[in-house]
Amino acid sequence: MTAREQDEVIVTAQHRLGRRVPDLTVRGMHEQEILDLAPAMTCDRVHWDAIDGCDMKSLMAALGEDVFTRQWSDGQFRVWVPAGGGYDYRDRIRAWAVDNDVELVNARVEPKVPFRDLDSVPGGLIPELLAACTEWLFARSYLVRRKLVTELDLVDDEDVYSLMYLFVHDHADRFDSDRTGRNGTLNFTAFMFGKLRTWPQDAARTAYGRTIVSDRIALHRAHENSLATHGRSASETDRAAALGVNVAELRRREEAIATLAGLRNHDELIGWEVERDLGADIHDSDSASQSVDTHDRATEITKAILEAVCDDSPHARRTHDPLALAATYLTFWEGQSRVQVARELEILPKTASAALTRVLERLHAAGLE
């Protein structure tokens, strides 16, 4: 390894070897030269919503020269004011709103945040810098992109690039180039790369509500841990403990999650051909005479499925294959499609299909398919 290659090697937060994220160059200018045109400051940020909009030009004139504003993609209104003056400026903004018949909602103050007035950089350099950063991130964030599409039903693959550009745009003003760590000074793209890891979860919390999404993630982890440790689904007690609530509150929250899942998955586009056979045997029949046969058939199939997901290889680390068990349960007992199963388990559809195929092959060998 050459000296230059050694300089490019870093140690990640997980104590693994990685490569340094490259600095960006736009029109022959290094990224730091561009960012130095808008020096980093420490400010208080005041942000709010307004029922019928807000005339920011009039407000900025009333607040004075030491105040900055910048539009983000979420539609909220923001001003950056001298550090320590956030609450005083919030009161002034509220007074201005009363005088101008503007109805503010939830005006909040975040003290001592980094800020760059990027709108003051001339010549379109900032949009080109953001585009170069987005292009680099997009090519190296496949898993993040897939998770974003999975988490947000209205987001398709062709939307992700433009959404990523907006994400970079919204975070650009808070980049602090003076931050240093074990690998030296943090550059612009490395900063964005770190922020990008939690982007899908943050976007889902914004779209569906922070509590519901956080609860769903916690319950999913509890389910995985129970499958890995005990070879079974998490009990109500386990799930309640994972959320830190009692069983009654757990049921209320799970009902909210189920309602959200129903809204997100109301249009089932892809089904499995096997649902015609096993699904009909399990769910078909309204008559009393057929219900007994259906129950016996379901019991027989349930027993066969549990045997089918048994991992009996000599080097097995678990008694059951948890992924195959979860995919099978969601398909035949919850009636979910391949896409829905993949979303629920946070895996690719082809991975869910392979897990189910392993079970179906054993069922077929047992003459139950």
C-alpha positions as CSV (number, residue, x, y, z in Angstrom):
1,M,0.0,0.0,0.0
2,T,1.4,3.4,-1.0
3,A,1.6,6.3,1.3
4,R,-1.2,8.0,-0.5
5,E,-3.4,4.9,-0.1
6,Q,-2.6,4.8,3.6
7,D,-3.7,8.4,4.0
8,E,-7.1,7.4,2.4
9,V,-7.7,4.7,5.0
10,I,-9.8,5.5,8.1
11,V,-11.2,3.7,11.1
12,T,-15.0,3.9,11.3
13,A,-17.1,4.3,14.4
14,Q,-17.5,0.5,14.4
15,H,-13.7,0.2,14.5
16,R,-13.6,-1.1,10.9
17,L,-11.3,0.0,8.2
18,G,-12.8,2.2,5.5
19,R,-11.9,4.8,2.9
20,R,-12.0,8.5,3.3
21,V,-14.9,10.3,1.6
22,P,-13.5,12.5,-1.2
23,D,-13.6,16.3,-1.1
24,L,-15.8,17.9,-3.8
25,T,-14.7,20.3,-6.5
26,V,-17.0,22.6,-8.4
27,R,-15.7,24.7,-11.4
28,G,-12.2,24.1,-10.2
29,M,-13.0,25.4,-6.7
30,H,-12.5,23.1,-3.6
31,E,-15.6,22.7,-1.5
32,Q,-14.0,24.6,1.4
33,E,-13.4,27.6,-0.8
34,I,-17.1,27.7,-1.7
35,L,-18.2,27.2,1.9
36,D,-15.9,29.9,3.2
37,L,-18.0,32.3,1.2
38,A,-20.7,31.6,3.8
39,P,-18.7,31.2,7.1
40,A,-20.2,29.0,9.8
41,M,-21.9,30.8,12.7
42,T,-23.5,29.8,15.9
43,C,-27.2,31.0,16.1
44,D,-30.5,30.3,17.7
45,R,-33.1,29.0,15.3
46,V,-36.8,29.9,15.6
47,H,-39.2,27.9,13.5
48,W,-42.9,27.7,13.2
49,D,-45.9,26.9,11.0
50,A,-48.5,29.4,9.9
51,I,-52.1,28.7,9.0
52,D,-52.4,31.0,6.0
53,G,-48.8,31.6,5.2
54,C,-46.3,34.2,6.3
55,D,-44.8,37.2,4.5
56,M,-41.1,36.5,5.4
57,K,-39.9,39.6,3.5
58,S,-42.0,41.9,5.7
59,L,-41.0,39.9,8.9
60,M,-37.3,40.1,8.1
61,A,-37.5,43.8,7.6
62,A,-39.1,44.1,11.0
63,L,-36.5,41.9,12.8
64,G,-33.3,43.7,11.5
65,E,-30.1,42.9,9.8
66,D,-28.7,40.3,12.3
67,V,-31.4,37.8,11.3
68,F,-31.2,35.3,8.5
69,T,-33.8,33.1,6.9
70,R,-33.7,30.1,4.5
71,Q,-36.4,27.9,3.0
72,W,-36.4,24.2,3.7
73,S,-38.5,21.6,1.9
74,D,-40.8,20.8,4.8
75,G,-42.7,24.1,4.4
76,Q,-42.0,25.4,7.9
77,F,-40.8,29.0,8.4
78,R,-37.4,29.6,10.0
79,V,-35.2,32.4,11.1
80,W,-31.7,32.3,12.5
81,V,-30.9,34.9,15.1
82,P,-27.9,35.8,17.3
83,A,-27.1,33.1,19.8
84,G,-28.8,33.7,23.2
85,G,-31.6,35.8,21.7
86,G,-33.9,33.0,20.4
87,Y,-36.7,33.4,23.0
88,D,-36.7,37.2,22.7
89,Y,-36.9,37.0,18.9
90,R,-39.7,34.4,19.2
91,D,-41.7,37.0,21.3
92,R,-41.0,39.6,18.7
93,I,-42.2,37.3,15.9
94,R,-45.4,36.5,17.8
95,A,-46.0,40.3,18.3
96,W,-45.4,40.9,14.6
97,A,-47.9,38.1,13.8
98,V,-50.6,39.6,15.9
99,D,-50.1,43.0,14.2
100,N,-50.2,41.5,10.8
101,D,-53.1,39.0,11.3
102,V,-50.8,36.0,10.9
103,E,-51.7,32.9,12.9
104,L,-48.6,31.1,14.1
105,V,-48.6,27.5,15.2
106,N,-46.1,25.9,17.5
107,A,-43.2,28.4,17.4
108,R,-40.1,26.7,18.8
109,V,-36.6,27.7,19.6
110,E,-33.4,25.6,19.2
111,P,-30.4,27.3,20.8
112,K,-26.9,27.4,19.6
113,V,-27.1,25.6,16.3
114,P,-24.5,25.9,13.5
115,F,-25.7,27.9,10.5
116,R,-24.3,29.1,7.1
117,D,-26.1,31.7,5.1
118,L,-25.7,29.7,1.9
119,D,-28.1,31.9,0.0
120,S,-25.4,34.6,0.1
121,V,-23.0,32.6,-2.0
122,P,-23.0,34.0,-5.6
123,G,-23.0,32.4,-9.0
124,G,-25.0,29.2,-8.4
125,L,-22.0,27.5,-6.7
126,I,-24.1,26.1,-3.9
127,P,-26.7,24.3,-6.1
128,E,-23.8,22.7,-8.1
129,L,-22.1,21.6,-4.8
130,L,-25.3,20.1,-3.6
131,A,-25.8,18.3,-6.9
132,A,-22.3,16.9,-6.8
133,C,-22.8,15.6,-3.3
134,T,-26.2,14.1,-4.2
135,E,-24.7,12.3,-7.2
136,W,-21.9,10.8,-5.0
137,L,-24.3,9.7,-2.2
138,F,-27.0,8.3,-4.6
139,A,-24.5,5.9,-6.2
140,R,-23.5,4.5,-2.8
141,S,-26.7,4.4,-0.8
142,Y,-28.7,1.5,-2.3
143,L,-29.9,0.1,1.0
144,V,-30.9,3.5,2.3
145,R,-32.8,4.2,-1.0
146,R,-34.6,0.9,-0.8
147,K,-35.6,1.5,2.8
148,L,-37.0,4.9,1.9
149,V,-39.2,3.4,-0.8
150,T,-40.3,0.7,1.7
151,E,-41.1,3.1,4.5
152,L,-43.1,5.6,2.5
153,D,-45.8,4.2,0.2
154,L,-46.1,7.3,-2.0
155,V,-42.4,7.3,-2.8
156,D,-41.3,5.5,-5.9
157,D,-37.7,4.7,-7.1
158,E,-37.8,7.6,-9.6
159,D,-38.6,10.0,-6.8
160,V,-35.6,9.2,-4.6
161,Y,-32.9,11.3,-6.4
162,S,-34.9,14.5,-6.2
163,L,-35.8,13.8,-2.6
164,M,-32.1,13.1,-1.8
165,Y,-31.2,16.5,-3.3
166,L,-33.8,18.2,-1.0
167,F,-32.4,16.2,1.9
168,V,-28.9,17.5,1.2
169,H,-30.2,21.0,0.6
170,D,-32.0,21.0,4.0
171,H,-28.9,19.9,5.9
172,A,-26.3,22.0,4.1
173,D,-26.6,25.1,6.3
174,R,-25.8,23.2,9.5
175,F,-22.5,21.8,8.2
176,D,-19.6,22.7,10.5
177,S,-16.3,22.3,8.7
178,D,-14.3,22.8,11.9
179,R,-15.4,19.5,13.4
180,T,-12.6,17.1,13.8
181,G,-12.3,13.4,14.9
182,R,-10.0,10.5,14.8
183,N,-9.9,10.7,11.0
184,G,-9.2,14.4,10.8
185,T,-11.5,17.2,9.6
186,L,-15.0,16.2,8.5
187,N,-15.7,17.1,4.9
188,F,-19.1,18.1,3.4
189,T,-20.0,14.7,1.8
190,A,-18.9,12.7,4.9
191,F,-21.2,14.9,7.0
192,M,-24.1,14.2,4.7
193,F,-23.3,10.5,4.5
194,G,-23.6,10.3,8.3
195,K,-27.0,12.1,8.3
196,L,-28.3,9.9,5.5
197,R,-28.3,6.7,7.6
198,T,-31.4,7.8,9.6
199,W,-33.1,9.5,6.7
200,P,-35.8,6.8,6.0
201,Q,-36.8,6.5,9.7
202,D,-36.9,10.3,10.1
203,A,-39.0,10.7,6.9
204,A,-41.4,8.0,8.1
205,R,-41.8,9.6,11.5
206,T,-42.6,12.9,9.8
207,A,-45.2,11.3,7.5
208,Y,-46.9,8.9,9.9
209,G,-46.1,10.2,13.4
210,R,-43.0,9.7,15.5
211,T,-44.7,7.5,18.2
212,I,-46.2,5.0,15.7
213,V,-43.1,4.5,13.7
214,S,-40.8,4.2,16.8
215,D,-43.2,1.7,18.3
216,R,-43.3,-0.4,15.1
217,I,-39.5,-0.5,15.0
218,A,-39.3,-1.5,18.7
219,L,-41.9,-4.2,18.3
220,H,-40.1,-5.5,15.2
221,R,-36.9,-5.8,17.1
222,A,-38.6,-7.5,20.0
223,H,-40.1,-10.0,17.6
224,E,-36.7,-10.7,16.0
225,N,-35.0,-11.2,19.3
226,S,-37.7,-13.6,20.5
227,L,-37.5,-15.6,17.3
228,A,-33.7,-15.8,17.6
229,T,-33.6,-16.6,21.3
230,H,-36.7,-18.7,21.9
231,G,-37.9,-19.7,18.4
232,R,-41.3,-18.1,18.9
233,S,-43.0,-14.8,18.4
234,A,-42.8,-12.2,21.2
235,S,-45.6,-12.5,23.7
236,E,-47.7,-9.6,24.8
237,T,-45.6,-9.3,27.9
238,D,-42.4,-9.2,25.8
239,R,-43.8,-6.6,23.5
240,A,-45.1,-4.4,26.3
241,A,-41.7,-4.5,28.0
242,A,-40.1,-3.5,24.7
243,L,-42.2,-0.4,24.6
244,G,-42.1,0.2,28.4
245,V,-45.9,0.2,28.8
246,N,-48.6,-2.1,30.2
247,V,-50.5,-4.6,28.2
248,A,-53.6,-2.4,27.8
249,E,-51.5,0.5,26.4
250,L,-49.6,-2.1,24.2
251,R,-52.9,-3.2,22.6
252,R,-53.9,0.4,21.9
253,R,-50.6,1.1,20.2
254,E,-50.7,-2.1,18.2
255,E,-54.2,-1.2,17.0
256,A,-52.8,2.2,15.8
257,I,-50.0,0.5,14.0
258,A,-52.4,-2.0,12.4
259,T,-54.6,0.9,11.2
260,L,-51.6,2.6,9.7
261,A,-50.5,-0.6,8.0
262,G,-54.0,-1.0,6.6
263,L,-54.0,2.5,5.2
264,R,-50.5,2.0,3.7
265,N,-51.3,-1.4,2.1
266,H,-55.0,-0.9,1.1
267,D,-54.2,-1.5,-2.6
268,E,-52.8,-5.0,-3.0
269,L,-51.3,-5.3,-6.4
270,I,-49.3,-8.5,-6.1
271,G,-50.6,-11.7,-4.7
272,W,-49.2,-15.2,-4.5
273,E,-50.7,-18.1,-6.5
274,V,-50.3,-20.4,-3.5
275,E,-53.0,-18.3,-1.6
276,R,-55.6,-19.9,-3.9
277,D,-54.8,-23.3,-2.4
278,L,-53.7,-23.0,1.2
279,G,-55.4,-19.7,1.8
280,A,-58.7,-21.2,0.6
281,D,-58.3,-24.3,2.8
282,I,-57.6,-22.2,5.9
283,H,-60.2,-19.4,5.4
284,D,-62.9,-20.9,3.2
285,S,-66.2,-22.2,4.4
286,D,-69.0,-20.6,6.4
287,S,-71.0,-23.7,7.2
288,A,-70.7,-25.7,10.4
289,S,-70.1,-29.0,8.7
290,Q,-67.1,-27.5,6.7
291,S,-65.6,-25.7,9.7
292,V,-64.5,-28.9,11.4
293,D,-62.7,-30.1,8.3
294,T,-61.2,-26.6,7.9
295,H,-59.9,-26.7,11.5
296,D,-58.4,-30.1,11.1
297,R,-56.8,-29.1,7.9
298,A,-55.4,-25.9,9.4
299,T,-54.0,-27.9,12.4
300,E,-52.4,-30.4,10.0
301,I,-50.8,-27.6,7.9
302,T,-49.7,-25.6,11.0
303,K,-47.9,-28.7,12.3
304,A,-46.3,-29.3,8.9
305,I,-45.2,-25.6,8.6
306,L,-43.5,-25.8,12.0
307,E,-41.7,-28.9,10.9
308,A,-40.8,-27.2,7.6
309,V,-39.2,-24.2,9.2
310,C,-37.2,-26.4,11.6
311,D,-33.4,-26.0,11.0
312,D,-32.1,-29.5,11.6
313,S,-28.7,-29.0,10.0
314,P,-25.8,-30.2,12.2
315,H,-24.3,-26.7,12.3
316,A,-27.6,-24.8,13.0
317,R,-27.5,-21.9,15.4
318,R,-31.3,-21.9,15.9
319,T,-33.9,-24.6,16.2
320,H,-36.1,-22.8,13.6
321,D,-35.6,-20.5,10.6
322,P,-37.1,-17.3,11.9
323,L,-37.3,-15.6,8.5
324,A,-39.1,-18.5,6.9
325,L,-41.5,-18.8,9.9
326,A,-42.3,-15.0,9.8
327,A,-42.8,-15.0,6.0
328,T,-45.1,-18.0,6.1
329,Y,-47.2,-16.6,9.0
330,L,-47.6,-13.2,7.3
331,T,-48.6,-14.8,4.0
332,F,-51.1,-17.4,5.1
333,W,-52.4,-16.1,8.5
334,E,-52.2,-12.4,7.8
335,G,-53.0,-12.7,4.1
336,Q,-50.2,-10.3,3.1
337,S,-48.7,-10.2,-0.4
338,R,-45.0,-10.6,-1.2
339,V,-44.5,-6.8,-1.2
340,Q,-46.3,-6.4,2.1
341,V,-44.3,-9.3,3.7
342,A,-41.0,-7.7,2.5
343,R,-42.0,-4.3,3.9
344,E,-43.1,-5.8,7.2
345,L,-39.8,-7.7,7.6
346,E,-37.7,-4.9,6.1
347,I,-36.2,-7.3,3.5
348,L,-36.2,-7.5,-0.3
349,P,-39.2,-9.2,-2.0
350,K,-37.0,-11.8,-3.5
351,T,-35.6,-12.7,0.0
352,A,-39.2,-13.1,1.3
353,S,-40.0,-15.2,-1.7
354,A,-37.0,-17.5,-1.2
355,A,-37.9,-17.9,2.5
356,L,-41.5,-19.0,1.6
357,T,-40.2,-21.3,-1.2
358,R,-38.2,-23.2,1.3
359,V,-41.3,-23.9,3.3
360,L,-43.5,-24.7,0.3
361,E,-40.9,-27.2,-1.0
362,R,-41.1,-29.2,2.3
363,L,-44.9,-29.0,2.3
364,H,-45.0,-30.3,-1.2
365,A,-42.7,-33.2,-0.2
366,A,-45.1,-33.9,2.6
367,G,-48.1,-33.9,0.2
368,L,-49.8,-31.0,1.8
369,E,-49.4,-28.3,-0.8
